[in-house]
Amino acid sequence: MIGIMGEFDALPGISQAALPVAQPIDGKPSGHACGHNLFGAGSLGAALAVKDWLQQTGQGAPCGFTAHQAEEGGSGKVYLVRPALLRRRRSAALAPGR
């Protein structure tokens, strides 16, 4: 299986409203947005594109997407590795962006 990982965060001080534009929170300064939201969406798009390509070309490998949270100081990937959730994958792609 080919695994593609996406990261996301729900940080304090950032509106979590499901809107396509910034939504400030009254009485709070601008929150820290580190880009994990973009990485998560881009990784999902990549997983869907790889899955389509594998199907169109008749390749035998399945493709999976794993999203994990708490990347801003919460060590989200540690909790995936501990119970062996990633061991089913033969390959895993992660582009941390730093």
KOLLUM-467157 format. One record per atom (N, C-alpha, C): x negated, y negated, z negated; residue in one letter. Coordinates in steps of 0.1 Angstrom, whole numbers, padded with zeros to 4 digits, always signed. Example, Ala and Ser with C-alpha at 12.3 -4.5 7.8 and 13.67 -1.06 7.14 Angstrom:
BEGIN
-0132+0057-0078A;-0123+0045-0078A;-0132+0033-0078A;-0128+0022-0071S;-0137+0011-0071S;-0129+0000-0079S;
END
This chain:
BEGIN
-0008+0012+0000M;+0000+0000+0000M;-0009-0012+0000M;-0005-0022+0008I;-0011-0035+0008I;-0004-0044-0002I;-0010-0050-0011G;-0004-0058-0021G;-0008-0073-0019G;+0002-0082-0019I;-0001-0096-0019I;+0005-0102-0032I;-0003-0110-0039M;+0001-0116-0052M;+0004-0130-0050M;+0014-0135-0057G;+0018-0149-0058G;+0018-0153-0072G;+0014-0166-0074E;+0014-0171-0088E;+0024-0182-0089E;+0030-0184-0101F;+0038-0196-0103F;+0038-0199-0118F;+0042-0211-0121D;+0042-0216-0135D;+0055-0224-0137D;+0059-0224-0150A;+0070-0234-0154A;+0063-0241-0166A;+0057-0252-0162L;+0050-0260-0172L;+0058-0271-0179L;+0056-0273-0191P;+0063-0284-0198P;+0060-0298-0192P;+0070-0306-0191G;+0069-0319-0185G;+0072-0320-0170G;+0075-0308-0164I;+0078-0308-0150I;+0092-0303-0149I;+0100-0310-0141S;+0114-0306-0139S;+0114-0293-0132S;+0123-0284-0136Q;+0125-0271-0130Q;+0137-0271-0121Q;+0142-0283-0118A;+0154-0283-0109A;+0151-0278-0096A;+0160-0270-0090A;+0159-0263-0077A;+0163-0273-0066A;+0154-0283-0064L;+0156-0294-0055L;+0144-0295-0046L;+0146-0300-0033P;+0135-0302-0024P;+0127-0314-0026P;+0131-0322-0036V;+0124-0335-0039V;+0121-0335-0054V;+0111-0344-0058A;+0107-0345-0072A;+0119-0350-0080A;+0121-0344-0092Q;+0131-0347-0101Q;+0125-0351-0114Q;+0123-0364-0117P;+0117-0368-0130P;+0126-0365-0142P;+0119-0363-0153I;+0126-0360-0166I;+0126-0373-0173I;+0138-0378-0177D;+0139-0391-0184D;+0131-0391-0197D;+0123-0401-0199G;+0116-0403-0211G;+0103-0395-0212G;+0099-0388-0201K;+0087-0380-0201K;+0078-0385-0190K;+0064-0385-0192P;+0055-0389-0181P;+0055-0378-0171P;+0049-0381-0160S;+0048-0371-0149S;+0041-0359-0154S;+0046-0347-0150G;+0039-0335-0154G;+0028-0331-0145G;+0020-0321-0150H;+0009-0316-0143H;+0014-0305-0133H;+0011-0308-0120A;+0015-0298-0110A;+0002-0293-0103A;-0001-0281-0105C;-0015-0276-0101C;-0014-0269-0087C;-0002-0267-0082G;-0002-0260-0069G;+0002-0246-0069G;+0004-0240-0080H;+0008-0226-0081H;+0021-0223-0074H;+0030-0233-0074N;+0042-0232-0067N;+0040-0231-0052N;+0031-0238-0046L;+0027-0237-0032L;+0021-0223-0029L;+0012-0219-0038F;+0006-0206-0036F;+0016-0195-0036F;+0025-0195-0046G;+0035-0185-0046G;+0044-0184-0034G;+0048-0195-0029A;+0056-0196-0017A;+0048-0191-0004A;+0036-0196-0003G;+0027-0192+0008G;+0024-0177+0008G;+0022-0171-0004S;+0019-0157-0005S;+0031-0149-0002S;+0043-0153-0005L;+0055-0146-0001L;+0057-0146+0014L;+0054-0158+0020G;+0055-0159+0034G;+0045-0150+0041G;+0033-0149+0036A;+0022-0140+0041A;+0027-0125+0040A;+0032-0122+0029A;+0037-0108+0027A;+0048-0104+0037A;+0057-0113+0039L;+0067-0110+0049L;+0062-0109+0063L;+0052-0118+0066A;+0046-0117+0080A;+0038-0104+0081A;+0031-0100+0071V;+0023-0088+0072V;+0032-0076+0073V;+0043-0076+0066K;+0053-0065+0066K;+0059-0064+0080K;+0063-0075+0086D;+0068-0075+0100D;+0058-0070+0110D;+0045-0074+0109W;+0035-0070+0118W;+0033-0055+0116W;+0032-0050+0104L;+0031-0035+0102L;+0042-0027+0109L;+0054-0032+0107Q;+0065-0025+0113Q;+0065-0026+0129Q;+0062-0038+0134Q;+0062-0040+0149Q;+0050-0032+0155Q;+0039-0030+0148T;+0028-0023+0154T;+0028-0008+0151T;+0037-0003+0143G;+0038+0011+0139G;+0027+0015+0129G;+0022+0006+0122Q;+0012+0009+0112Q;+0019+0016+0100Q;+0012+0025+0094G;+0018+0034+0083G;+0017+0028+0069G;+0010+0017+0067A;+0009+0011+0054A;+0021+0003+0050A;+0026+0005+0038P;+0036-0004+0033P;+0030-0017+0027P;+0038-0027+0026C;+0033-0040+0021C;+0042-0044+0010C;+0036-0048-0001G;+0044-0053-0013G;+0040-0066-0018G;+0049-0073-0024F;+0046-0086-0030F;+0048-0086-0045F;+0039-0091-0052T;+0040-0091-0067T;+0038-0106-0071T;+0048-0111-0078A;+0048-0125-0083A;+0045-0124-0098A;+0037-0133-0103H;+0034-0133-0117H;+0033-0147-0122H;+0037-0149-0135Q;+0037-0162-0141Q;+0026-0164-0150Q;+0027-0176-0157A;+0017-0179-0168A;+0003-0180-0163A;+0000-0185-0151E;-0013-0186-0147E;-0020-0199-0152E;-0013-0208-0157E;-0019-0220-0163E;-0023-0218-0178E;-0033-0209-0180G;-0037-0207-0194G;-0030-0195-0200G;-0021-0188-0193G;-0014-0177-0199G;-0019-0163-0195G;-0029-0162-0186S;-0034-0150-0182S;-0024-0140-0177S;-0016-0144-0167G;-0005-0136-0162G;-0010-0123-0156G;-0021-0123-0149K;-0026-0111-0142K;-0030-0100-0152K;-0034-0104-0164V;-0039-0095-0174V;-0027-0085-0177V;-0015-0091-0178Y;-0003-0082-0182Y;+0001-0073-0171Y;-0003-0076-0158L;+0000-0066-0147L;-0010-0055-0147L;-0023-0058-0151V;-0033-0048-0150V;-0032-0038-0162V;-0029-0043-0174R;-0028-0034-0185R;-0019-0022-0184R;-0007-0024-0179P;+0002-0012-0178P;+0000-0005-0164P;-0011-0008-0157A;-0014-0001-0144A;-0005-0004-0133A;+0002-0016-0134L;+0011-0019-0123L;+0005-0021-0110L;-0008-0024-0110L;-0015-0027-0097L;-0022-0014-0092L;-0022-0003-0099R;-0030+0008-0095R;-0024+0016-0083R;-0011+0013-0080R;-0005+0019-0068R;-0010+0013-0055R;-0016+0002-0056R;-0021-0005-0044R;-0035-0001-0040R;-0037+0001-0027R;-0050+0004-0022R;-0058-0009-0019R;-0050-0020-0017S;-0056-0033-0014S;-0048-0043-0021S;-0054-0054-0026A;-0046-0065-0032A;-0053-0078-0028A;-0046-0088-0023A;-0052-0100-0019A;-0048-0111-0028A;-0057-0119-0032L;-0055-0130-0041L;-0064-0142-0037L;-0058-0153-0034A;-0066-0165-0030A;-0064-0175-0041A;-0072-0176-0051P;-0069-0185-0062P;-0069-0200-0059P;-0075-0204-0048G;-0075-0218-0045G;-0084-0227-0052G;-0093-0222-0060R;-0103-0230-0067R;-0117-0226-0063R;
END
